[in-house]
Amino acid sequence: MENINYKVAAYITAYEDSEALNKTIAAIQKQLYTISEIFIVDNSKLQIISEKNYENITVEFHPENIGVDGGLNIAIKWAIEKGYDFLWLFDQDSQPVPDCLEILLTKYQQLSEKKHNIGIIAPQILDINTLEEFPGYVFVDYKFLPLPGYAQIQDYYNCDGVITSGSLVNLSAARLVELPPCNLFIDAVDYAYCMNFRNQGYEVIVAKNTIMAHRLGNYSQVKDRLSKIDNEILTFTCSPSRYYYACRNHTYLETRQANKRMLYFCLIHRCKCLIDMIIRVIRYEPDLVLLKIWACTFGTFDGFRGRLGKTW
């Protein structure tokens, strides 16, 4: 990597899973391109990591759980104040390949030399459970959609939103971009932050020539209640709180991104999403079905009316 000399820190949001956290730390420390420091916000009720056991790791313990948005805000401010060029963002259940950072920085350099104004660059994300690619998203009229044709792209592509984990944030751009909103708690925080970059004219890039394995949810073998075939399938399951925040935050974000001409279509779309979510809860969720249906419904309603914060 000639002529590339960036100072890079990593950030991890940690919550109640020390085993996953340690695997992510190990993957970060194995990177071929040296990461100067790892910053961790531990949102667990009881601290699951101590910086005393590691070198070049800083931990902030928040047993009150400040969420993904709260942790990101602290980490980005921390990295800017310490003079880093990039901050590499992670959830605690991510496994980048050893040359991932090196390839991301190389691609950033190559594209920057071609006058691309990059705010965030991320690897191709593969779901640990299914090995399926999770794409970057684009906002079309009134909703976020996977970028059309993303699977056939070999090199890189522009999009409007990528997930937090794996995102390499250009801190010279982040200094000029509004921080992630502090009222979403979890879910859709990543897309909201990406849109802040897009609204300031920065590009969000997915580099297809490197990968990161990431657990996109909790998967279980479950029976389909609406199927006459008595077979189990592998699918993700969520807690009621996760359903609530997912429905609320995506409803809020899409209705606020849509222009007035498209708002009616956006409202219909979010109601359809609610119905689809309720059907999947009925079909696949093994427990707390009524509570999860209520969480989806209550979350969607709160998203429409803009009731945000840590409200579940």
C-alpha positions in Angstrom: 0.0 0.0 0.0 2.4 2.7 -1.2 1.6 6.3 -0.4 -1.1 5.4 2.0 -0.6 6.3 5.6 -3.8 6.8 7.5 -4.4 6.8 11.2 -7.3 4.5 11.9 -9.3 3.6 15.1 -12.0 1.1 15.5 -15.3 1.3 17.5 -17.5 -1.5 18.8 -20.9 -1.3 20.4 -21.1 -4.1 23.0 -24.1 -5.6 24.7 -24.4 -8.7 26.8 -22.2 -11.1 24.7 -18.6 -11.3 25.7 -17.8 -14.2 23.5 -19.0 -12.4 20.3 -17.2 -9.2 21.5 -13.9 -11.0 21.9 -14.1 -12.6 18.5 -14.7 -9.2 16.9 -11.7 -7.7 18.8 -9.6 -10.6 17.6 -10.6 -10.0 14.0 -9.8 -6.3 14.3 -6.4 -7.0 15.8 -5.6 -9.4 13.0 -6.0 -6.8 10.3 -2.9 -6.5 8.0 -3.2 -2.7 8.2 -2.6 -1.6 11.8 -5.4 -0.2 13.8 -4.1 2.3 16.4 -6.8 1.9 19.0 -10.1 0.3 19.7 -12.9 2.2 21.5 -15.8 0.3 23.0 -19.1 1.4 24.5 -20.4 -1.5 26.7 -24.1 -1.2 27.1 -24.4 -4.4 29.2 -26.1 -4.4 32.6 -22.9 -5.9 34.0 -19.6 -5.0 32.4 -18.4 -7.7 29.9 -15.0 -6.3 29.1 -12.2 -4.5 31.0 -9.6 -2.4 29.2 -7.1 -3.6 31.8 -6.9 -7.0 29.9 -6.0 -5.4 26.6 -3.5 -3.0 25.0 -4.8 0.0 23.1 -8.4 -0.5 24.1 -10.6 2.1 25.7 -13.9 1.1 27.3 -16.8 3.3 28.4 -19.4 1.4 30.5 -23.0 2.5 30.2 -25.2 0.0 32.2 -28.2 2.3 31.5 -27.8 1.3 27.8 -27.4 4.4 25.7 -28.2 2.5 22.5 -26.5 2.4 19.1 -27.1 6.0 18.5 -25.6 7.2 21.9 -22.5 5.0 21.4 -21.9 6.2 17.9 -22.1 9.8 18.9 -19.6 9.3 21.7 -17.2 7.3 19.5 -17.2 9.7 16.5 -16.6 12.7 18.8 -13.8 10.7 20.5 -12.1 9.8 17.2 -12.3 13.4 15.9 -10.8 14.8 19.1 -8.0 12.3 19.0 -7.1 13.3 15.4 -7.8 10.0 13.6 -8.4 10.0 9.9 -10.9 7.1 9.9 -13.1 5.4 12.4 -14.1 1.8 11.6 -17.5 1.0 13.1 -18.6 -2.4 14.4 -21.3 -4.3 16.1 -20.0 -7.0 18.4 -20.8 -9.9 16.1 -18.7 -9.0 13.0 -15.8 -10.9 11.4 -13.9 -8.9 8.8 -11.3 -10.8 6.7 -7.7 -9.9 7.6 -7.1 -7.7 4.6 -10.5 -6.0 4.8 -9.2 -2.6 6.1 -6.3 -2.6 3.8 -8.6 -3.1 0.8 -11.1 -0.5 2.0 -8.3 2.1 2.4 -6.8 1.3 -1.0 -10.2 1.6 -2.7 -10.8 4.9 -0.9 -7.5 6.2 -2.1 -8.1 5.1 -5.7 -11.6 6.6 -5.8 -10.5 9.8 -4.1 -7.8 10.3 -6.8 -10.6 10.1 -9.3 -12.4 13.0 -7.5 -14.9 10.9 -5.6 -16.0 12.7 -2.4 -16.4 9.7 0.0 -17.9 9.9 3.4 -18.3 6.2 4.2 -16.9 3.1 2.5 -18.0 -0.4 3.6 -17.2 -4.0 2.6 -19.5 -6.5 1.1 -21.5 -7.9 4.1 -22.3 -11.6 4.2 -24.8 -12.9 6.8 -23.0 -15.4 9.0 -26.2 -17.6 9.3 -27.2 -17.8 5.6 -24.0 -16.6 3.7 -26.3 -14.3 1.7 -25.1 -10.9 0.7 -26.7 -8.0 2.5 -26.7 -5.0 0.1 -26.4 -1.3 0.3 -29.8 0.5 0.1 -31.0 3.4 -1.9 -33.9 5.7 -1.1 -36.4 5.7 -4.0 -39.3 8.1 -3.9 -40.6 7.1 -0.5 -38.8 3.9 0.7 -35.4 2.3 1.1 -34.7 -0.5 -1.4 -31.7 -2.8 -2.1 -29.7 -1.3 -4.9 -31.0 -2.9 -8.1 -28.5 -5.3 -9.6 -26.1 -5.2 -6.6 -25.3 -8.9 -6.8 -23.9 -8.6 -10.3 -21.6 -5.7 -9.5 -18.0 -6.8 -9.2 -16.0 -3.7 -8.2 -17.9 -1.1 -6.1 -21.1 0.9 -6.1 -22.7 4.0 -4.6 -25.7 3.8 -2.4 -27.6 5.8 0.2 -27.3 3.5 3.2 -25.2 0.8 4.6 -25.3 -1.0 8.0 -23.2 0.4 10.8 -21.0 -2.6 11.2 -18.1 -2.6 8.7 -18.5 1.1 7.8 -15.3 3.0 7.6 -16.1 6.7 8.3 -13.9 9.4 6.8 -13.5 11.7 9.8 -12.5 14.8 7.7 -16.0 14.5 6.2 -17.7 13.6 9.5 -16.5 16.9 11.0 -18.8 18.6 8.5 -21.7 16.3 8.8 -24.4 16.2 11.5 -23.9 13.4 14.0 -26.2 10.4 14.1 -29.6 11.3 15.6 -29.7 10.6 19.3 -33.4 9.7 19.5 -33.6 6.4 17.6 -31.9 4.2 20.2 -31.4 1.2 18.0 -32.3 0.3 14.4 -32.1 2.6 11.3 -29.4 4.7 13.1 -27.0 3.6 10.3 -29.3 4.7 7.4 -30.1 8.0 9.1 -26.3 8.7 9.5 -25.6 7.7 6.0 -28.3 10.1 4.7 -26.6 12.9 6.7 -23.5 12.3 4.5 -25.6 12.0 1.3 -27.4 15.3 2.1 -24.0 17.0 2.3 -22.9 15.7 -1.0 -20.7 12.8 0.2 -20.7 9.4 -1.3 -21.5 6.1 0.5 -19.5 3.3 -1.2 -19.7 -0.5 -1.0 -16.5 -2.2 -2.1 -17.3 -5.6 -3.4 -13.7 -6.9 -3.4 -13.6 -7.5 0.3 -16.0 -9.1 2.7 -17.1 -9.1 6.3 -19.2 -11.8 7.9 -21.9 -10.4 10.2 -24.7 -11.8 12.2 -27.7 -9.8 11.0 -30.1 -11.3 13.6 -30.8 -14.3 15.8 -31.8 -17.3 13.7 -33.8 -20.3 14.9 -35.3 -23.5 13.5 -39.0 -22.8 13.7 -42.3 -24.2 12.3 -44.5 -22.2 10.0 -47.9 -22.0 11.8 -49.6 -21.3 8.5 -48.1 -24.2 6.6 -49.7 -27.6 6.3 -46.2 -29.1 5.9 -44.7 -30.0 9.3 -41.2 -28.9 8.5 -38.9 -26.5 10.3 -37.2 -23.7 8.6 -34.2 -21.5 9.6 -35.3 -17.8 10.0 -34.5 -14.9 12.2 -36.5 -14.1 15.3 -36.6 -10.9 17.3 -37.4 -9.6 20.8 -40.5 -7.4 21.1 -38.3 -4.4 21.7 -36.4 -5.0 18.4 -39.7 -5.2 16.5 -40.8 -2.0 18.1 -37.7 0.0 17.3 -37.4 -1.5 13.8 -41.0 -0.6 12.9 -40.9 2.8 14.6 -37.5 4.0 13.2 -38.0 2.9 9.6 -41.4 4.4 9.6 -40.1 7.7 11.0 -37.1 7.8 8.7 -39.0 7.0 5.5 -41.9 9.3 6.1 -39.5 12.2 6.9 -37.3 11.5 3.8 -40.3 11.3 1.4 -41.3 14.6 -0.2 -44.9 15.8 0.2 -45.9 14.5 -3.2 -44.9 11.0 -2.1 -46.0 11.1 1.5 -49.4 9.4 0.7 -47.6 6.5 -1.0 -45.1 6.3 1.9 -48.0 6.0 4.5 -49.5 3.1 2.5 -46.1 1.5 2.2 -45.5 1.6 5.9 -48.9 0.2 6.6 -48.1 -2.7 4.2 -44.8 -3.2 6.0 -46.7 -3.4 9.3 -49.1 -6.1 7.9 -46.2 -8.1 6.5 -44.4 -7.9 9.8 -47.4 -9.1 11.7 -47.9 -12.0 9.3 -44.2 -13.1 9.8 -44.6 -12.8 13.6 -47.7 -15.1 13.4 -46.0 -17.5 11.1 -42.5 -17.8 12.6 -42.2 -16.4 16.1 -42.1 -19.2 18.7 -43.3 -17.1 21.7 -44.7 -13.7 22.8 -46.7 -13.5 19.6 -49.3 -11.1 20.8 -46.7 -8.8 22.5 -44.7 -8.8 19.3 -47.7 -7.9 17.2 -48.4 -5.1 19.6 -44.8 -3.9 19.4 -45.0 -3.8 15.6 -48.2 -1.8 15.7 -47.2 0.5 18.5 -43.9 1.1 16.9 -45.4 2.0 13.5 -47.8 4.4 15.2 -45.0 6.1 17.1 -43.0 6.4 13.9 -45.9 8.2 12.2 -46.3 10.7 15.0 -42.6 11.1 15.7 -42.5 9.8 19.3 -38.8 8.9 19.5 -36.2 8.1 22.2 -35.8 5.1 24.4 -39.5 4.5 24.7 -40.0 0.7 24.9 
